[in-house]
């Protein structure tokens, strides 16, 4: 009986019953989408674009409808400018230029 169990479960099938492979998750990397072009940081591309809390019209593009800061993987902002952008958004919220949340 123990020999049969060891035959059914092989180490390379990751524990799937019957020796068959599990179907790939639809959330797996790639997901059937084609390769997308890497987004360019707006602040690196346009050197004259201000990154200051007073320019709330620029900052509004980086805040979602719910009032959350949009991540850099979505906007394409580089790490250096994402840190500065986060600080500017928080300062703009503090002086009531941007909302903390959607009302």
Phi, psi and omega in degrees: 000318179292328179293324180294320178298318181292331178286323182292326183250110177259158184288338184272352181262008175057032174082013179286136181292144176077009177075009180262154181283150176286146176292148180293141178290146179286349178263006180293160181301143181097299174059018179082358180277151176285169180291129179260153181283138181294129180285146183262142178296126181295326183283330175284323182289314179254100182294336182274351181291121184284142174239079184221150183295339182285339181268069184293336178293329175286319184291332181299332180291342183253014177238133182285177179297330180278354179095009181269150178285127182286134183291159184292333179293336178274316184274337181085010180288138179289166185298319181298312181284333177295321177296316179293322179296316178300316179296318180294320179295318179295322178292320178295325176293321183295325179263016173065032172272332177234148179282151174287324180211166178288136181254000000 
